[in-house]
Amino acid sequence: MWIATFRLAIRNLLLHKLRSFLTVLGTILGVASVIAMLSVGEGSKQAAVEQIRKLGATNVMVRSVRPGSGQGGEGDSSSTSGSSSSRSSVLSYGLKHEDLRVLEGLLDHRPQSDVAGEKQHLVKHVVPISLLRKNAQHGSHRIENSRVLGTTPELQQVKRLAVARGRFIHQDDIRDFNNVVVLSEGAARRLFHFEDPLGQPVLLGKGAYRVIGILARQGSGNARAGQIGADDLNEDLYIPISSARSRFGELQRIVSAGSRTYERNQLSEIAIAVYSEQVVPQTAEMVRTLLKTKHKDDQEYEVVVPLELLHQAEHEKQIWNIVLGSIAGISLLVGGIGIMNIMLATVTERTREIGIRRAIGAKRSDIIRQFLVETVVLSTTGGLIGILAGVSIPWLVTRLAGIPTLTSMWSIAVAFGISVLTGIVFGVYPARKAARMNPIEALRHQ
């Protein structure tokens, strides 16, 4: 009986091919929009979450924050040289070496006990980072105002920097004030093109530095100290922090619009790596408390906790999925209404057929089954075609626009399930209306 009903439904739908296609089109667009919108939203949010993860879920970053123009720190006095239009001033702000020494005291802090009762260390590494803006040059190739990071060997573990060739900075480089540099993948490509960078000199400012390593290509999440999605870290250069302090000092000159501004910023960032995610909030609170005792103005720095940002991003991702799914689900609802509208018209057109079937012994359940099968065929066909379109759209978006997308199986299953369920729900009323017809009146219908 079910097979015969299915064949009858297919035959009746093929009698009006254009009408059936237009009816299915609403479901196709609905399913495709649900899958496509969820894929784009999931891809973008997943990319944001991955950027935050690259900062390290067990890290706590403290960044120096540059005050706005007109807010001077140490050395607020300005001196005029040459003419009244040429002006120089010194702006001192941010983290200092004293802050580093205070935070390094956390390395010996043991607030928790293990099963054996022994105290466990809280902090694994405390890594200073000094950001410098210097012109990098090799031969005729040059990078204007490149980001040069003076740091220590522990940064490789804290920021999860993978070395493709050579090595990263060693403690010997820190101790001996070596003029060595580690290039990110993008910086090595821009400065050397097809040459082998290892062992070659690179000019940073007026000093020559020997290339000792090239990093593998990284994401762009931890490009700037503690900041998400800023510059591309594949353009960074890494030198020993001792060399950065001795060669470049702490005073940088910035020339713009006829004025010379000098900035004194001892440390751009202090990265703190803890042993487990469970103690990250406790460590962050301790860092905030310690820095408040050293800084009268807490706007000179900010504490960035990637774990908190990660939880927030995941929560926002769930909200966006619900919002995007709800918006796209409206089109499925419209498609279901279209199916019900067409089926009501079909019932009116086939009133005499229904009367004949009832007269020769068909039960109400047979009539309901006949029209329900037709609505399910419409919604299922639309759902399958919509899946193909919904999977193809994110692929085209990624290929043509470069926007990351992620099509998950649950979004496909939800979209297809809703399309079939919508067809059944909106097909019940026309089917019941057809089944409740009086056979005698149906036979008289013209």
HULINMO-V575636 format. One record per residue. RES is the residue in three letters. PSI is psi as a letter, one per 40 degrees, with the letter a starting at -180 (none if undefined). Layout:
{{RES:PSI} {RES:PSI}}
//
This chain:
{{MET:d} {TRP:d} {ILE:d} {ALA:d} {THR:d} {PHE:d} {ARG:d} {LEU:d} {ALA:d} {ILE:d} {ARG:d} {ASN:d} {LEU:d} {LEU:e} {LEU:d} {HIS:g} {LYS:d} {LEU:d} {ARG:d} {SER:d} {PHE:d} {LEU:d} {THR:d} {VAL:d} {LEU:d} {GLY:d} {THR:d} {ILE:d} {LEU:d} {GLY:d} {VAL:d} {ALA:d} {SER:d} {VAL:d} {ILE:d} {ALA:d} {MET:d} {LEU:d} {SER:d} {VAL:d} {GLY:d} {GLU:d} {GLY:d} {SER:d} {LYS:d} {GLN:d} {ALA:d} {ALA:d} {VAL:d} {GLU:d} {GLN:d} {ILE:d} {ARG:d} {LYS:d} {LEU:e} {GLY:h} {ALA:e} {THR:f} {ASN:i} {VAL:h} {MET:h} {VAL:h} {ARG:i} {SER:h} {VAL:h} {ARG:h} {PRO:i} {GLY:i} {SER:i} {GLY:e} {GLN:h} {GLY:i} {GLY:b} {GLU:h} {GLY:f} {ASP:d} {SER:i} {SER:i} {SER:i} {THR:h} {SER:h} {GLY:c} {SER:i} {SER:e} {SER:e} {SER:h} {ARG:i} {SER:i} {SER:i} {VAL:h} {LEU:h} {SER:h} {TYR:i} {GLY:a} {LEU:i} {LYS:i} {HIS:d} {GLU:d} {ASP:d} {LEU:d} {ARG:d} {VAL:d} {LEU:d} {GLU:e} {GLY:e} {LEU:e} {LEU:d} {ASP:e} {HIS:h} {ARG:g} {PRO:e} {GLN:i} {SER:i} {ASP:a} {VAL:d} {ALA:e} {GLY:e} {GLU:i} {LYS:h} {GLN:i} {HIS:i} {LEU:d} {VAL:h} {LYS:d} {HIS:i} {VAL:h} {VAL:h} {PRO:i} {ILE:h} {SER:h} {LEU:h} {LEU:i} {ARG:h} {LYS:i} {ASN:h} {ALA:h} {GLN:i} {HIS:h} {GLY:b} {SER:e} {HIS:h} {ARG:i} {ILE:h} {GLU:h} {ASN:f} {SER:i} {ARG:h} {VAL:h} {LEU:h} {GLY:h} {THR:a} {THR:i} {PRO:d} {GLU:e} {LEU:d} {GLN:d} {GLN:d} {VAL:d} {LYS:e} {ARG:f} {LEU:h} {ALA:h} {VAL:h} {ALA:d} {ARG:i} {GLY:a} {ARG:i} {PHE:a} {ILE:h} {HIS:i} {GLN:d} {ASP:d} {ASP:d} {ILE:d} {ARG:d} {ASP:e} {PHE:f} {ASN:i} {ASN:g} {VAL:i} {VAL:i} {VAL:h} {LEU:h} {SER:i} {GLU:d} {GLY:d} {ALA:d} {ALA:d} {ARG:d} {ARG:d} {LEU:d} {PHE:e} {HIS:b} {PHE:e} {GLU:i} {ASP:h} {PRO:d} {LEU:h} {GLY:e} {GLN:i} {PRO:i} {VAL:h} {LEU:h} {LEU:h} {GLY:b} {LYS:e} {GLY:i} {ALA:h} {TYR:h} {ARG:h} {VAL:h} {ILE:e} {GLY:i} {ILE:h} {LEU:i} {ALA:i} {ARG:h} {GLN:i} {GLY:a} {SER:e} {GLY:d} {ASN:f} {ALA:d} {ARG:i} {ALA:h} {GLY:e} {GLN:h} {ILE:h} {GLY:f} {ALA:b} {ASP:i} {ASP:h} {LEU:e} {ASN:e} {GLU:e} {ASP:i} {LEU:h} {TYR:h} {ILE:i} {PRO:h} {ILE:d} {SER:d} {SER:d} {ALA:d} {ARG:d} {SER:d} {ARG:d} {PHE:e} {GLY:a} {GLU:e} {LEU:h} {GLN:i} {ARG:h} {ILE:h} {VAL:h} {SER:h} {ALA:f} {GLY:e} {SER:i} {ARG:h} {THR:h} {TYR:h} {GLU:h} {ARG:h} {ASN:h} {GLN:d} {LEU:h} {SER:d} {GLU:i} {ILE:h} {ALA:h} {ILE:h} {ALA:h} {VAL:i} {TYR:d} {SER:i} {GLU:d} {GLN:d} {VAL:e} {VAL:d} {PRO:d} {GLN:d} {THR:d} {ALA:d} {GLU:d} {MET:d} {VAL:d} {ARG:d} {THR:d} {LEU:d} {LEU:d} {LYS:d} {THR:e} {LYS:e} {HIS:h} {LYS:d} {ASP:h} {ASP:e} {GLN:e} {GLU:e} {TYR:i} {GLU:i} {VAL:h} {VAL:h} {VAL:h} {PRO:d} {LEU:d} {GLU:d} {LEU:d} {LEU:d} {HIS:d} {GLN:d} {ALA:d} {GLU:d} {HIS:d} {GLU:d} {LYS:d} {GLN:d} {ILE:d} {TRP:d} {ASN:d} {ILE:d} {VAL:d} {LEU:d} {GLY:d} {SER:d} {ILE:d} {ALA:d} {GLY:d} {ILE:d} {SER:d} {LEU:d} {LEU:d} {VAL:d} {GLY:d} {GLY:d} {ILE:d} {GLY:d} {ILE:d} {MET:d} {ASN:d} {ILE:d} {MET:d} {LEU:d} {ALA:d} {THR:d} {VAL:d} {THR:d} {GLU:d} {ARG:f} {THR:d} {ARG:d} {GLU:d} {ILE:d} {GLY:d} {ILE:d} {ARG:d} {ARG:d} {ALA:d} {ILE:e} {GLY:e} {ALA:h} {LYS:i} {ARG:d} {SER:d} {ASP:d} {ILE:d} {ILE:d} {ARG:d} {GLN:d} {PHE:d} {LEU:d} {VAL:d} {GLU:d} {THR:d} {VAL:d} {VAL:d} {LEU:d} {SER:d} {THR:d} {THR:d} {GLY:d} {GLY:d} {LEU:d} {ILE:d} {GLY:d} {ILE:d} {LEU:d} {ALA:d} {GLY:d} {VAL:d} {SER:d} {ILE:d} {PRO:d} {TRP:d} {LEU:d} {VAL:d} {THR:d} {ARG:d} {LEU:d} {ALA:e} {GLY:e} {ILE:h} {PRO:h} {THR:i} {LEU:h} {THR:h} {SER:i} {MET:d} {TRP:d} {SER:d} {ILE:d} {ALA:d} {VAL:d} {ALA:d} {PHE:d} {GLY:d} {ILE:d} {SER:d} {VAL:d} {LEU:d} {THR:d} {GLY:d} {ILE:d} {VAL:d} {PHE:e} {GLY:e} {VAL:d} {TYR:d} {PRO:d} {ALA:d} {ARG:d} {LYS:d} {ALA:d} {ALA:d} {ARG:e} {MET:i} {ASN:h} {PRO:d} {ILE:d} {GLU:d} {ALA:d} {LEU:d} {ARG:e} {HIS:h} {GLN:none}}
//
